[in-house]
């Protein structure tokens, strides 16, 4: 990337800091919310510039690799296309989680998926569960969802439902994460780290959501776009992600960070070059 591009990305955060320097003190959640709003505004404003950058994780082969990596973390398989019909309660307080990135009944994205799918396909087998999905949103409850898992598995046989999952995954998680990582000056590995965090923690602005995690990492280290060292910032980001994973369950497995992303970072593989070898829950995976 040309130096002028880095300067364009670096100027915006500095300008925003000056505007907010004398604003009333904000809570951590408010700060994360403000950061998320600014980041989205800056991303939208820089859309044309982002489009001119190398594709990075958005390149077809890298995007395929990203889906394989996420699938091994979620379901111990590289065969992510086998997960459209998968649905279960993981026990992490998010209710039923299903599909290619684990859309959850307790975190709104499953509701968003079924609502948008029903707009285009009103006679689908999941539409009858919309009232229950609205009721359980924000909880781990299964109330009113008797038969829902079977209906989900059956609906996954429909190409339209699989396409709806892909579309929401890309718009809600993949594109937002990759574009923001590019704005922060991150290479393909950093773009994947953002994407995985967006999927795992959700695009929330609270302390433990993606934007809250990014806010805390940026307080520890500068992004490359701000003149910092990419590896230092990514280590700070991964440290924060790992802390969030452990705080709710100290025994929670953090393989997706410890024996995958952190390994790639330690090896200096910022472009996520292949072939790759990583371990998830003690099992070895390889990419060509």
C-alpha positions, -999 to +999 in steps of 0.1 A: +000+000+000+013+035-008+023+057+021-005+082+013-031+055+020-017+049+055-018+087+061-055+089+050-064+062+074-043+077+102-057+112+099-093+103+106-088+088+141-066+118+151-091+143+139-119+125+158-098+125+190-094+162+188-131+167+184-139+145+215-110+157+236-131+180+257-163+160+257-179+147+289-164+115+303-180+084+288-185+049+302-165+021+286-197+009+267-203+044+254-167+048+243-170+015+224-203+025+209-188+058+198-158+040+183-180+016+164-201+044+150-170+064+140-154+032+125-185+025+104-187+061+093-151+061+083-154+028+066-184+040+045-165+072+037-134+052+026-154+026+006-139+036-027-104+036-013-109+002+003-120-012-030-087-002-045-067-021-020-055-057-025-083-081-018-066-098+011-089-121+029-116-113+003-097-131-024-116-164-032-089-187-020-083-168+012-120-165+019-123-203+015-094-207+039-111-183+064-143-204+063-123-236+069-104-221+099-137-209+115-153-242+109-125-261+126-129-238+156-167-242+157-172-278+148-138-294+143-142-298+106-128-280+075-160-290+056-179-258+063-205-264+037-216-294+058-227-270+086-257-253+070-280-278+087-261-282+119-278-268+150-272-273+187-270-256+221-233-251+228-239-243+265-223-209+264-256-190+271-265-182+235-293-207+231-295-227+198-266-220+174-268-232+138-255-228+103-222-218+088-212-193+115-233-204+144-263-180+141-277-180+176-313-177+190-300-157+219-279-131+200-303-118+173-285-130+142-306-161+140-337-140+143-324-116+116-316-146+093-351-162+097-369-128+093-350-119+061-354-154+047-391-153+054-395-120+036-384-137+004-398-172+011-429-168+034-438-204+032-406-217+047-405-242+075-390-218+100-415-190+097-438-204+123-411-200+149-406-163+144-427-153+175-408-176+197-374-165+183-384-129+191-393-139+226-361-158+234-338-133+218-312-122+244-316-153+264-306-190+263-342-202+265-357-228+242-393-218+250-416-222+221-389-238+200-400-274+202-393-290+168-372-260+157-340-279+153-356-305+131-372-277+110-338-260+107-321-292+095-349-298+069-348-262+057-310-265+051-318-288+022-331-257+004-306-239-017-323-206-009-318-211+028-281-219+023-278-188+002-295-167+028-269-179+054-240-170+031-255-136+024-260-127+061-226-141+071-209-119+045-228-087+052-230-089+090-195-104+097-171-109+068-172-077+049-175-055+080-145-072+096-123-073+065-130-036+056-123-024+091-091-045+093-079-028+061-087+006+076-066-004+106-038-012+082-039-050+088-028-076+064-046-109+055-039-125+089-052-095+108-083-094+086-089-131+095-084-124+132-110-096+130-134-119+112-130-147+136-135-123+165-166-108+149-181-143+145-173-154+180-180-123+200-206-106+177-205-071+162-215-056+195-203-024+211-203-037+247-171-045+266-171-081+253-184-075+218-161-070+188-160-032+190-154-033+227-125-057+223-110-035+195-114-004+217-095-021+246-068-034+222-063+001+208-058+014+243-029-010+247-012-007+212-015+015+181-029+000+149-006+000+119-027+028+104-019+048+135+018+042+131+021+012+154+036-022+147+012-047+133+024-077+153+023-058+186-013-046+180-025-080+169-010-096+200-028-070+221-061-078+202-057-115+207-048-111+244-081-092+248-101-118+229-086-146+250-094-127+282-130-123+272-133-160+264-118-170+297-137-146+319-171-163+315-155-198+317-120-202+330-118-237+316-129-227+281-107-240+253-089-212+235-073-233+207-086-209+180-061-184+194-034-204+211-027-231+185-039-213+154-040-175+151-012-169+176+010-195+158+005-178+124+014-145+141+045-158+158+057-173+125+053-138+109+027-151+084+009-118+081-003-126+046-017-160+057+003-178+032-004-215+025+002-243+032-009-239+068-009-263+097-029-256+129-043-275+158-078-272+172-088-290+204-057-312+200-065-322+164-042-312+136-055-296+104-038-287+072-045-265+042-030-268+008 
